[in-house]
Amino acid sequence: MDTTSKAPQGPRATERVVEALATLAALLDRAINEVKTLDSDFQERLLQAVHETEVSLQSQAAHHVDAAVEETRSKLETQVKTKIEEMAREWEVERTRLNNEITRLTQAAAQWETERTRLTTELEDLARVQAATQAEAERAFAAAKASTVLISKPGASNAEQDTVMKEMERVDLLIKEITVLIEDPSTELAAVIRKNVERAELESYLKGLRFVLNGAARK
């Protein structure tokens, strides 16, 4: 009786196990599908996050580049402006210096022209004075020669010798006055040159007078 009653339970238990396994398989399939769905969604979200990150990084990089470019441009503009202002100041200083130099050279040229005209006039005066002095010397030599003839004649008077001596004293005095004028620091160069010529001719004239007087004394 027991054997008969337990025998049918074997197939039912197997069926239940199969049903349970089928249910479990279905649950596993559903779980796998859900996992696949979740994995696909996760990958999509991951790709979206990566894309958004790339876009954000690109935007930030572009912003940084723009900021760096703007900063560099601003610095370059400031440097160029400063350099231009510095060059403008230097040019103004150089322009002022050149204008002053031109003014100085113009004034120097005018002074040189004035000095040249003055020297030319003084040289002309010196030439006239030299000619007059030479004529005076020639007249003095002629007078000395005449005095020599008079003194050399027999019976020449002491008065004629006195005349020669007075002429020598006069010429000697003139030479001393001219020497004082030449040695004066305030005397202009042209006057010094002119007076030197006069002194040299007067000294030659004085030597001639002394020669005449000495020749008469020997006789």
Residue frames as a rotation matrix with the C-alpha (Angstrom) as fourth column:
MET 1
0.568 0.823 0.000 0.00
0.823 -0.568 0.000 0.00
0.000 0.000 -1.000 0.00
ASP 2
0.492 -0.474 -0.730 2.79
0.073 -0.814 0.577 2.35
-0.868 -0.337 -0.366 0.77
THR 3
-0.572 -0.748 0.336 4.62
0.374 0.127 0.919 1.34
-0.730 0.651 0.207 -2.31
THR 4
-0.156 0.599 0.785 1.65
0.984 0.029 0.174 2.01
0.082 0.800 -0.594 -4.43
SER 5
0.792 0.555 -0.256 1.05
0.586 -0.808 0.062 5.41
-0.172 -0.199 -0.965 -2.87
LYS 6
0.322 -0.753 -0.573 4.71
-0.009 -0.608 0.794 6.68
-0.947 -0.250 -0.203 -3.18
ALA 7
-0.237 -0.488 0.840 5.37
0.780 0.420 0.464 5.58
-0.579 0.765 0.281 -6.73
PRO 8
0.463 0.438 0.771 3.57
0.854 -0.452 -0.257 8.46
0.236 0.777 -0.583 -8.48
GLN 9
0.843 -0.121 -0.524 5.48
0.174 -0.861 0.479 11.17
-0.509 -0.495 -0.705 -6.54
GLY 10
-0.122 -0.970 0.212 8.67
0.584 0.103 0.805 10.63
-0.803 0.222 0.554 -8.57
PRO 11
-0.280 0.012 0.960 7.43
0.930 -0.242 0.275 12.10
0.236 0.970 0.057 -11.82
ARG 12
0.760 0.610 0.225 5.76
0.536 -0.783 0.315 15.04
0.369 -0.118 -0.922 -10.11
ALA 13
0.605 -0.615 -0.505 8.89
0.284 -0.426 0.859 15.93
-0.744 -0.663 -0.083 -8.25
THR 14
-0.375 -0.772 0.514 10.83
0.771 0.048 0.635 15.84
-0.515 0.634 0.577 -11.47
GLU 15
0.129 0.521 0.844 8.31
0.863 -0.478 0.163 18.08
0.488 0.707 -0.512 -13.13
ARG 16
0.934 0.232 -0.272 8.53
0.347 -0.771 0.534 20.53
-0.086 -0.594 -0.800 -10.31
VAL 17
0.134 -0.962 -0.239 12.29
0.410 -0.166 0.897 20.53
-0.902 -0.218 0.372 -10.57
VAL 18
-0.428 -0.269 0.863 12.08
0.901 -0.054 0.430 21.08
-0.069 0.962 0.266 -14.31
GLU 19
0.541 0.701 0.464 9.57
0.693 -0.685 0.225 23.85
0.476 0.200 -0.856 -13.84
ALA 20
0.799 -0.302 -0.520 11.78
0.269 -0.594 0.758 25.44
-0.538 -0.745 -0.394 -11.23
LEU 21
-0.257 -0.948 0.188 14.76
0.597 -0.002 0.803 25.14
-0.760 0.318 0.566 -13.54
ALA 22
-0.158 0.282 0.946 12.74
0.936 -0.263 0.235 26.64
0.315 0.923 -0.222 -16.39
THR 23
0.865 0.501 -0.029 11.64
0.471 -0.791 0.391 29.47
0.173 -0.352 -0.920 -14.14
LEU 24
0.453 -0.788 -0.417 15.21
0.290 -0.312 0.905 29.98
-0.843 -0.531 0.087 -13.02
ALA 25
-0.409 -0.602 0.686 16.40
0.838 0.051 0.544 29.96
-0.363 0.797 0.483 -16.63
ALA 26
0.302 0.614 0.729 13.75
0.804 -0.576 0.152 32.51
0.513 0.540 -0.668 -17.53
LEU 27
0.930 0.002 -0.369 14.83
0.258 -0.719 0.646 34.66
-0.264 -0.695 -0.669 -14.60
LEU 28
0.019 -0.999 -0.048 18.43
0.482 -0.033 0.876 34.33
-0.876 -0.040 0.480 -15.68
ASP 29
-0.278 -0.066 0.958 17.55
0.955 -0.123 0.268 35.26
0.100 0.990 0.097 -19.26
ARG 30
0.707 0.613 0.354 15.61
0.556 -0.790 0.258 38.26
0.438 0.014 -0.899 -18.03
ALA 31
0.737 -0.499 -0.456 18.44
0.228 -0.452 0.863 39.22
-0.637 -0.739 -0.219 -15.70
ILE 32
-0.277 -0.867 0.415 20.96
0.734 0.088 0.674 38.85
-0.620 0.491 0.611 -18.52
ASN 33
0.013 0.364 0.931 18.78
0.891 -0.428 0.155 40.97
0.455 0.827 -0.330 -20.81
GLU 34
0.937 0.341 -0.071 18.41
0.329 -0.801 0.500 43.59
0.114 -0.492 -0.863 -18.10
VAL 35
0.333 -0.899 -0.285 22.15
0.370 -0.153 0.916 43.51
-0.867 -0.411 0.282 -17.54
LYS 36
-0.370 -0.436 0.821 22.72
0.914 -0.014 0.405 43.91
-0.165 0.900 0.403 -21.27
THR 37
0.471 0.641 0.606 20.23
0.693 -0.694 0.197 46.76
0.547 0.327 -0.771 -21.30
LEU 38
0.914 -0.170 -0.369 21.96
0.199 -0.605 0.771 48.38
-0.354 -0.778 -0.519 -18.34
ASP 39
-0.024 -0.991 0.134 25.37
0.603 0.092 0.792 47.84
-0.797 0.100 0.595 -19.94
SER 40
-0.192 0.029 0.981 24.20
0.942 -0.275 0.192 49.43
0.275 0.961 0.026 -23.19
ASP 41
0.796 0.544 0.265 22.69
0.427 -0.815 0.392 52.36
0.429 -0.199 -0.881 -21.29
PHE 42
0.669 -0.625 -0.403 25.86
0.298 -0.271 0.915 52.71
-0.681 -0.732 0.004 -19.24
GLN 43
-0.285 -0.803 0.524 27.99
0.843 0.050 0.536 52.72
-0.457 0.594 0.662 -22.38
GLU 44
0.163 0.424 0.891 25.75
0.793 -0.594 0.137 55.35
0.587 0.684 -0.433 -23.94
ARG 45
0.974 0.204 -0.096 25.93
0.216 -0.722 0.657 57.47
0.064 -0.661 -0.748 -20.81
LEU 46
0.324 -0.934 -0.153 29.68
0.496 0.030 0.868 56.96
-0.805 -0.357 0.473 -20.68
LEU 47
-0.311 -0.400 0.862 30.08
0.950 -0.136 0.280 57.99
0.005 0.906 0.423 -24.30
GLN 48
0.551 0.605 0.575 27.83
0.561 -0.779 0.281 61.00
0.617 0.167 -0.769 -23.69
ALA 49
0.890 -0.269 -0.369 29.90
0.222 -0.452 0.864 61.99
-0.399 -0.850 -0.342 -20.64
VAL 50
-0.084 -0.969 0.231 33.13
0.728 0.099 0.678 61.59
-0.680 0.225 0.698 -22.64
HIS 51
-0.104 0.115 0.988 31.67
0.902 -0.407 0.142 63.67
0.419 0.906 -0.061 -25.47
GLU 52
0.854 0.478 0.205 30.51
0.333 -0.806 0.490 66.37
0.399 -0.350 -0.847 -23.08
THR 53
0.595 -0.721 -0.355 33.91
0.360 -0.156 0.920 66.35
-0.718 -0.675 0.167 -21.39
GLU 54
-0.291 -0.706 0.645 35.64
0.914 -0.007 0.405 66.72
-0.281 0.708 0.648 -24.74
VAL 55
0.247 0.472 0.846 33.35
0.692 -0.698 0.187 69.60
0.679 0.539 -0.498 -25.69
SER 56
0.974 0.124 -0.192 33.95
0.227 -0.605 0.763 71.24
-0.021 -0.787 -0.617 -22.30
LEU 57
0.241 -0.963 -0.118 37.72
0.559 0.039 0.828 70.80
-0.793 -0.265 0.548 -22.58
GLN 58
-0.273 -0.300 0.914 37.69
0.952 -0.223 0.211 72.16
0.140 0.928 0.346 -26.11
SER 59
0.623 0.579 0.526 35.66
0.468 -0.815 0.342 75.15
0.626 0.033 -0.779 -24.95
GLN 60
0.876 -0.347 -0.336 37.98
0.206 -0.359 0.910 75.76
-0.436 -0.866 -0.243 -22.00
ALA 61
-0.075 -0.951 0.300 41.04
0.790 0.127 0.599 75.36
-0.608 0.282 0.742 -24.22
ALA 62
-0.038 0.134 0.990 39.61
0.850 -0.517 0.102 77.83
0.525 0.846 -0.095 -26.76
HIS 63
0.907 0.404 0.118 38.81
0.265 -0.767 0.584 80.24
0.326 -0.498 -0.803 -23.95
HIS 64
0.555 -0.784 -0.278 42.35
0.375 -0.062 0.925 79.94
-0.742 -0.618 0.259 -22.57
VAL 65
-0.252 -0.647 0.720 43.81
0.945 -0.005 0.327 80.41
-0.208 0.763 0.613 -26.05
ASP 66
0.348 0.469 0.812 41.64
0.636 -0.754 0.163 83.49
0.689 0.460 -0.560 -26.64
ALA 67
0.982 0.010 -0.188 42.63
0.160 -0.568 0.807 84.89
-0.099 -0.823 -0.559 -23.25
ALA 68
0.202 -0.979 -0.010 46.33
0.595 0.115 0.796 84.22
-0.778 -0.166 0.606 -23.92
VAL 69
-0.198 -0.220 0.955 46.08
0.955 -0.263 0.138 85.79
0.221 0.940 0.262 -27.37
GLU 70
0.685 0.538 0.491 44.32
0.409 -0.842 0.352 88.85
0.603 -0.040 -0.797 -25.94
GLU 71
0.844 -0.426 -0.327 46.88
0.217 -0.287 0.933 89.18
-0.491 -0.858 -0.150 -23.16
THR 72
-0.109 -0.926 0.362 49.77
0.802 0.133 0.582 88.84
-0.587 0.354 0.728 -25.61
ARG 73
0.039 0.206 0.978 48.17
0.851 -0.520 0.075 91.35
0.524 0.829 -0.196 -27.98
SER 74
0.935 0.345 0.080 47.66
0.238 -0.779 0.580 93.81
0.263 -0.523 -0.811 -25.13
LYS 75
0.509 -0.824 -0.248 51.29
0.371 -0.050 0.927 93.41
-0.777 -0.564 0.281 -24.00
LEU 76
-0.259 -0.616 0.744 52.55
0.942 0.009 0.335 93.88
-0.213 0.788 0.578 -27.57
GLU 77
0.419 0.490 0.764 50.41
0.642 -0.755 0.132 96.98
0.641 0.435 -0.632 -28.03
THR 78
0.972 -0.087 -0.219 51.75
0.129 -0.581 0.804 98.41
-0.197 -0.810 -0.553 -24.76
GLN 79
0.155 -0.985 0.073 55.34
0.571 0.150 0.807 97.61
-0.806 -0.083 0.586 -25.72
VAL 80
-0.180 -0.185 0.966 54.92
0.966 -0.221 0.138 99.09
0.188 0.958 0.219 -29.21
LYS 81
0.741 0.522 0.422 53.28
0.421 -0.851 0.314 102.22
0.523 -0.055 -0.851 -27.80
THR 82
0.805 -0.503 -0.316 56.05
0.169 -0.316 0.934 102.63
-0.569 -0.805 -0.169 -25.22
LYS 83
-0.114 -0.890 0.441 58.73
0.794 0.185 0.579 102.10
-0.596 0.417 0.686 -27.89
ILE 84
0.112 0.228 0.967 57.09
0.860 -0.510 0.021 104.63
0.498 0.829 -0.254 -30.20
GLU 85
0.964 0.254 0.079 56.89
0.170 -0.817 0.551 107.20
0.204 -0.517 -0.831 -27.38
GLU 86
0.489 -0.858 -0.161 60.53
0.332 0.013 0.943 106.55
-0.807 -0.514 0.291 -26.49
MET 87
-0.253 -0.569 0.782 61.62
0.942 0.038 0.333 106.91
-0.219 0.821 0.527 -30.12
ALA 88
0.501 0.503 0.704 59.55
0.641 -0.763 0.088 110.10
0.582 0.407 -0.704 -30.43
ARG 89
0.949 -0.199 -0.244 61.28
0.077 -0.606 0.792 111.57
-0.305 -0.770 -0.560 -27.37
GLU 90
0.079 -0.981 0.176 64.70
0.555 0.190 0.810 110.58
-0.828 0.033 0.559 -28.70
TRP 91
-0.093 -0.070 0.993 63.90
0.977 -0.201 0.077 112.07
0.194 0.977 0.088 -32.10
GLU 92
0.848 0.448 0.283 62.71
0.377 -0.886 0.270 115.30
0.372 -0.123 -0.920 -30.47
VAL 93
0.675 -0.681 -0.283 65.95
0.115 -0.281 0.953 115.53
-0.728 -0.676 -0.111 -28.48
GLU 94
-0.215 -0.788 0.577 68.02
0.761 0.235 0.605 114.80
-0.612 0.570 0.549 -31.61
ARG 95
0.255 0.389 0.885 65.99
0.878 -0.476 -0.043 117.30
0.405 0.788 -0.463 -33.66
THR 96
0.990 0.088 -0.111 66.55
0.133 -0.847 0.515 119.98
-0.049 -0.524 -0.850 -31.03
ARG 97
0.301 -0.952 -0.058 70.27
0.277 0.030 0.960 119.17
-0.912 -0.305 0.272 -30.96
LEU 98
-0.231 -0.373 0.898 70.51
0.950 0.114 0.292 119.35
-0.211 0.921 0.328 -34.75
ASN 99
0.639 0.519 0.567 68.61
0.622 -0.783 0.016 122.64
0.452 0.343 -0.824 -34.83
ASN 100
0.884 -0.373 -0.283 70.94
0.002 -0.601 0.799 124.05
-0.468 -0.707 -0.530 -32.19
GLU 101
-0.025 -0.938 0.345 73.94
0.543 0.277 0.793 122.78
-0.840 0.207 0.502 -34.15
ILE 102
0.039 0.115 0.993 72.62
0.976 -0.217 -0.013 124.34
0.214 0.969 -0.121 -37.35
THR 103
0.934 0.326 0.147 72.03
0.278 -0.921 0.273 127.62
0.224 -0.214 -0.951 -35.52
ARG 104
0.581 -0.786 -0.212 75.54
0.090 -0.197 0.976 127.47
-0.809 -0.587 -0.044 -34.07
LEU 105
-0.222 -0.686 0.693 77.09
0.806 0.271 0.526 126.72
-0.548 0.676 0.493 -37.45
THR 106
0.410 0.441 0.799 75.06
0.817 -0.568 -0.105 129.50
0.407 0.695 -0.593 -39.07
GLN 107
0.991 -0.067 -0.115 76.24
0.009 -0.830 0.557 131.97
-0.132 -0.553 -0.822 -36.43
ALA 108
0.238 -0.967 0.095 79.81
0.281 0.162 0.946 130.68
-0.930 -0.199 0.311 -36.78
ALA 109
-0.079 -0.224 0.971 79.61
0.991 0.085 0.100 131.10
-0.105 0.971 0.215 -40.55
ALA 110
0.772 0.403 0.491 78.31
0.460 -0.888 0.006 134.65
0.438 0.221 -0.871 -40.13
GLN 111
0.828 -0.527 -0.191 81.07
-0.093 -0.466 0.880 135.40
-0.553 -0.711 -0.435 -37.62
TRP 112
-0.007 -0.861 0.509 83.65
0.632 0.390 0.669 133.88
-0.775 0.327 0.541 -39.93
GLU 113
0.226 0.147 0.963 82.38
0.928 -0.332 -0.167 135.97
0.295 0.932 -0.211 -42.82
THR 114
0.981 0.135 0.142 82.55
0.078 -0.935 0.346 139.08
0.179 -0.328 -0.927 -40.64
GLU 115
0.544 -0.839 -0.012 86.03
0.016 -0.004 1.000 138.14
-0.839 -0.544 0.011 -39.47
ARG 116
-0.008 -0.529 0.848 87.11
0.908 0.351 0.228 137.39
-0.418 0.772 0.478 -43.03
THR 117
0.596 0.296 0.747 85.83
0.628 -0.751 -0.203 140.77
0.500 0.590 -0.634 -44.17
ARG 118
0.969 -0.245 -0.041 87.60
-0.146 -0.694 0.705 142.45
-0.201 -0.677 -0.708 -41.25
LEU 119
0.260 -0.929 0.265 90.86
0.316 0.341 0.886 140.65
-0.912 -0.147 0.382 -41.94
THR 120
0.139 -0.160 0.977 90.61
0.990 0.019 -0.138 141.47
0.004 0.987 0.161 -45.63
THR 121
0.860 0.227 0.458 90.09
0.244 -0.970 0.022 145.12
0.449 0.093 -0.889 -44.76
GLU 122
0.804 -0.595 -0.021 92.97
-0.194 -0.295 0.936 145.04
-0.563 -0.748 -0.353 -42.29
LEU 123
0.109 -0.780 0.616 95.23
0.713 0.493 0.498 143.39
-0.692 0.385 0.611 -44.83
GLU 124
0.391 0.083 0.917 94.33
0.813 -0.498 -0.301 146.06
0.431 0.863 -0.262 -47.35
ASP 125
0.977 -0.048 0.208 95.04
-0.139 -0.883 0.449 148.70
0.162 -0.468 -0.869 -44.70
LEU 126
0.554 -0.817 0.161 98.27
0.131 0.276 0.952 146.93
-0.822 -0.507 0.260 -43.86
ALA 127
0.125 -0.487 0.864 99.29
0.975 0.222 -0.016 146.92
-0.184 0.845 0.502 -47.50
ARG 128
0.664 0.161 0.730 98.57
0.397 -0.904 -0.162 150.64
0.633 0.397 -0.664 -47.73
VAL 129
0.934 -0.344 0.098 100.45
-0.263 -0.475 0.840 151.29
-0.242 -0.810 -0.534 -44.48
GLN 130
0.355 -0.839 0.412 103.35
0.533 0.544 0.648 149.17
-0.768 -0.010 0.641 -45.69
ALA 131
0.250 -0.223 0.942 103.45
0.923 -0.238 -0.302 151.09
0.291 0.945 0.146 -48.96
ALA 132
0.843 0.093 0.530 103.30
-0.007 -0.983 0.183 154.41
0.538 -0.158 -0.828 -47.11
THR 133
0.810 -0.576 0.108 105.95
-0.117 0.022 0.993 153.23
-0.575 -0.817 -0.050 -44.65
GLN 134
0.245 -0.734 0.634 108.14
0.855 0.471 0.215 152.03
-0.457 0.490 0.743 -47.45
ALA 135
0.451 -0.041 0.892 107.77
0.613 -0.712 -0.343 155.40
0.649 0.701 -0.296 -49.18
GLU 136
0.947 -0.103 0.305 108.59
-0.284 -0.715 0.638 157.12
0.152 -0.691 -0.707 -45.90
ALA 137
0.592 -0.768 0.242 111.61
0.271 0.473 0.838 154.87
-0.759 -0.431 0.488 -45.47
GLU 138
0.234 -0.492 0.839 112.74
0.970 0.058 -0.237 155.62
0.068 0.869 0.491 -48.99
ARG 139
0.682 0.038 0.730 112.43
0.128 -0.989 -0.068 159.35
0.720 0.140 -0.680 -48.27
ALA 140
0.912 -0.361 0.193 114.31
-0.272 -0.184 0.944 158.82
-0.306 -0.914 -0.266 -45.00
PHE 141
0.384 -0.800 0.462 117.05
0.696 0.579 0.425 156.90
-0.607 0.158 0.779 -46.79
ALA 142
0.361 -0.220 0.906 117.23
0.763 -0.488 -0.423 159.63
0.536 0.844 -0.008 -49.36
ALA 143
0.865 -0.022 0.501 117.51
-0.254 -0.881 0.399 162.19
0.432 -0.473 -0.768 -46.57
ALA 144
0.752 -0.625 0.210 120.17
0.038 0.358 0.933 160.05
-0.658 -0.693 0.293 -44.89
LYS 145
0.299 -0.644 0.704 122.04
0.942 0.318 -0.109 159.81
-0.154 0.695 0.702 -48.15
ALA 146
0.544 -0.054 0.838 121.84
0.326 -0.906 -0.270 163.54
0.773 0.420 -0.475 -48.56
SER 147
0.933 -0.211 0.292 123.03
-0.357 -0.422 0.833 163.96
-0.053 -0.881 -0.469 -45.00
THR 148
0.566 -0.756 0.330 125.93
0.558 0.645 0.522 161.64
-0.607 -0.111 0.787 -45.78
VAL 149
0.279 -0.439 0.854 126.88
0.857 -0.287 -0.428 163.77
0.433 0.851 0.296 -48.71
LEU 150
0.705 0.050 0.707 126.67
-0.109 -0.978 0.178 166.91
0.700 -0.202 -0.684 -46.62
ILE 151
0.894 -0.370 0.253 128.55
-0.243 0.075 0.967 165.44
-0.377 -0.926 -0.022 -43.71
SER 152
0.497 -0.728 0.473 131.16
0.755 0.631 0.178 163.95
-0.428 0.268 0.863 -46.03
LYS 153
0.637 -0.263 0.725 131.93
0.428 -0.661 -0.617 167.33
0.641 0.703 -0.308 -47.60
PRO 154
-0.445 -0.853 -0.272 134.90
0.783 -0.223 -0.581 169.22
0.435 -0.472 0.767 -46.27
GLY 155
-0.946 -0.001 0.324 133.93
-0.133 -0.911 -0.389 171.74
0.296 -0.411 0.862 -43.62
ALA 156
-0.092 0.951 -0.295 130.69
0.303 0.309 0.902 169.98
0.949 -0.007 -0.316 -42.65
SER 157
-0.336 0.020 0.942 129.22
-0.683 -0.694 -0.229 171.66
0.649 -0.720 0.246 -39.60
ASN 158
-0.999 0.000 -0.040 128.41
0.030 0.642 -0.766 170.09
0.026 -0.766 -0.642 -36.29
ALA 159
-0.409 0.910 -0.060 124.85
-0.719 -0.363 -0.593 171.33
-0.562 -0.199 0.803 -36.79
GLU 160
0.052 0.396 -0.917 124.37
-0.884 0.446 0.142 168.83
0.465 0.803 0.373 -39.61
GLN 161
-0.691 -0.333 -0.642 125.62
-0.019 0.895 -0.445 166.02
0.723 -0.295 -0.625 -37.37
ASP 162
-0.896 0.420 0.144 123.29
-0.219 -0.136 -0.966 167.23
-0.387 -0.897 0.214 -34.66
THR 163
-0.116 0.884 -0.452 120.43
-0.988 -0.149 -0.038 167.03
-0.101 0.443 0.891 -37.15
VAL 164
-0.175 -0.019 -0.984 121.26
-0.435 0.898 0.060 163.39
0.883 0.439 -0.165 -37.86
MET 165
-0.934 -0.222 -0.279 121.48
0.142 0.485 -0.863 162.62
0.327 -0.846 -0.422 -34.15
LYS 166
-0.635 0.768 0.084 118.12
-0.592 -0.414 -0.691 164.27
-0.496 -0.489 0.718 -33.48
GLU 167
0.055 0.629 -0.776 116.61
-0.930 0.315 0.190 162.22
0.364 0.711 0.602 -36.29
MET 168
-0.521 -0.323 -0.790 118.10
-0.072 0.939 -0.337 159.08
0.850 -0.119 -0.513 -34.72
GLU 169
-0.982 0.178 0.056 116.59
-0.059 -0.012 -0.998 160.03
-0.177 -0.984 0.022 -31.35
ARG 170
-0.281 0.933 -0.223 113.22
-0.916 -0.331 -0.228 160.65
-0.286 0.140 0.948 -32.98
VAL 171
0.036 0.245 -0.969 113.29
-0.671 0.724 0.158 157.30
0.741 0.644 0.191 -34.78
ASP 172
-0.801 -0.388 -0.457 114.47
0.069 0.698 -0.713 155.50
0.595 -0.602 -0.532 -31.64
LEU 173
-0.798 0.569 0.199 111.55
-0.432 -0.308 -0.848 157.02
-0.421 -0.762 0.491 -29.69
LEU 174
0.039 0.826 -0.562 109.11
-0.995 0.083 0.052 155.87
0.090 0.557 0.825 -32.36
ILE 175
-0.288 -0.229 -0.930 110.56
-0.307 0.942 -0.137 152.35
0.907 0.246 -0.342 -32.19
LYS 176
-0.992 -0.099 -0.077 110.07
0.045 0.292 -0.955 152.26
0.117 -0.951 -0.285 -28.41
GLU 177
-0.455 0.890 0.020 106.47
-0.757 -0.375 -0.535 153.48
-0.469 -0.258 0.845 -28.68
ILE 178
0.122 0.470 -0.874 105.72
-0.858 0.493 0.146 150.86
0.499 0.732 0.464 -31.32
THR 179
-0.648 -0.439 -0.622 107.33
-0.091 0.856 -0.510 148.15
0.756 -0.274 -0.595 -29.15
VAL 180
-0.899 0.380 0.219 105.11
-0.270 -0.086 -0.959 149.10
-0.346 -0.921 0.179 -26.18
LEU 181
-0.047 0.936 -0.349 102.04
-0.963 -0.135 -0.232 148.90
-0.264 0.325 0.908 -28.44
ILE 182
-0.069 -0.047 -0.996 103.09
-0.617 0.787 0.006 145.50
0.784 0.615 -0.084 -29.84
GLU 183
-0.828 -0.363 -0.427 103.67
0.077 0.680 -0.729 144.03
0.555 -0.637 -0.535 -26.37
ASP 184
-0.616 0.696 0.369 100.26
-0.748 -0.369 -0.552 145.22
-0.249 -0.616 0.748 -25.13
PRO 185
-0.864 0.274 0.424 97.96
0.274 0.960 -0.062 142.11
-0.424 0.062 -0.904 -24.88
SER 186
0.066 0.979 -0.195 94.92
0.283 -0.206 -0.937 144.18
-0.957 0.007 -0.290 -25.83
THR 187
-0.283 -0.228 -0.932 96.42
-0.736 -0.571 0.363 145.12
-0.614 0.789 -0.006 -29.21
GLU 188
0.756 0.636 0.157 94.72
-0.358 0.602 -0.713 143.33
-0.548 0.483 0.683 -32.12
LEU 189
0.253 -0.673 0.695 96.72
0.504 0.705 0.499 140.89
-0.826 0.223 0.518 -34.20
ALA 190
0.556 -0.014 0.831 96.41
0.808 -0.228 -0.544 142.92
0.197 0.974 -0.116 -37.39
ALA 191
0.933 -0.223 0.284 97.73
-0.264 -0.957 0.118 146.01
0.245 -0.185 -0.952 -35.60
VAL 192
0.546 -0.767 0.336 100.62
-0.166 0.294 0.941 143.97
-0.821 -0.570 0.033 -34.19
ILE 193
0.265 -0.424 0.866 101.55
0.856 0.517 -0.009 142.78
-0.445 0.743 0.500 -37.67
ARG 194
0.738 0.082 0.670 101.30
0.491 -0.747 -0.449 146.30
0.464 0.660 -0.591 -39.06
LYS 195
0.887 -0.400 0.228 103.40
-0.457 -0.703 0.545 147.77
-0.058 -0.588 -0.807 -36.25
ASN 196
0.452 -0.751 0.482 106.02
0.278 0.632 0.724 145.04
-0.848 -0.193 0.494 -36.64
VAL 197
0.379 -0.273 0.884 106.45
0.919 0.004 -0.393 146.08
0.104 0.962 0.252 -40.26
GLU 198
0.845 -0.030 0.533 106.77
0.002 -0.998 -0.060 149.74
0.534 0.052 -0.844 -39.23
ARG 199
0.794 -0.568 0.219 109.28
-0.335 -0.106 0.936 148.89
-0.508 -0.816 -0.274 -36.49
ALA 200
0.368 -0.677 0.638 111.42
0.683 0.662 0.309 146.79
-0.631 0.322 0.706 -38.84
GLU 201
0.443 -0.176 0.879 111.57
0.759 -0.449 -0.472 149.60
0.478 0.876 -0.065 -41.40
LEU 202
0.891 -0.121 0.437 112.32
-0.290 -0.893 0.345 152.20
0.349 -0.434 -0.831 -38.72
GLU 203
0.669 -0.693 0.269 115.07
0.013 0.374 0.927 149.97
-0.743 -0.617 0.259 -37.34
SER 204
0.275 -0.561 0.781 116.57
0.947 0.299 -0.119 149.71
-0.167 0.772 0.613 -40.83
TYR 205
0.638 0.024 0.769 116.34
0.324 -0.915 -0.240 153.48
0.698 0.402 -0.592 -41.16
LEU 206
0.926 -0.298 0.231 118.00
-0.344 -0.419 0.841 153.91
-0.154 -0.858 -0.490 -37.75
LYS 207
0.462 -0.788 0.406 120.82
0.545 0.614 0.572 151.60
-0.700 -0.044 0.713 -38.77
GLY 208
0.338 -0.298 0.893 121.35
0.867 -0.270 -0.418 153.74
0.366 0.916 0.167 -41.88
LEU 209
0.829 -0.006 0.559 121.50
-0.144 -0.969 0.202 156.90
0.540 -0.248 -0.804 -39.80
ARG 210
0.796 -0.573 0.195 124.02
-0.133 0.149 0.980 155.33
-0.591 -0.806 0.043 -37.44
PHE 211
0.338 -0.678 0.652 126.09
0.874 0.484 0.050 154.24
-0.349 0.553 0.756 -40.40
VAL 212
0.519 -0.096 0.849 126.06
0.496 -0.776 -0.391 157.79
0.697 0.624 -0.355 -41.75
LEU 213
0.899 -0.133 0.416 126.97
-0.384 -0.694 0.609 159.26
0.208 -0.708 -0.675 -38.36
ASN 214
0.666 -0.681 0.303 129.74
0.176 0.538 0.824 156.72
-0.725 -0.496 0.478 -37.76
GLY 215
0.348 -0.523 0.778 131.17
0.936 0.146 -0.320 157.30
0.054 0.839 0.541 -41.22
ALA 216
0.645 -0.069 0.761 131.26
0.110 -0.977 -0.182 161.03
0.756 0.201 -0.623 -40.60
ALA 217
0.914 -0.302 0.272 132.91
-0.338 -0.193 0.921 160.52
-0.226 -0.933 -0.279 -37.20
ARG 218
0.512 -0.767 0.386 135.67
0.665 0.639 0.387 158.43
-0.543 0.058 0.838 -38.75
LYS 219
0.284 -0.403 0.870 136.45
0.779 -0.432 -0.455 161.26
0.559 0.807 0.192 -41.14
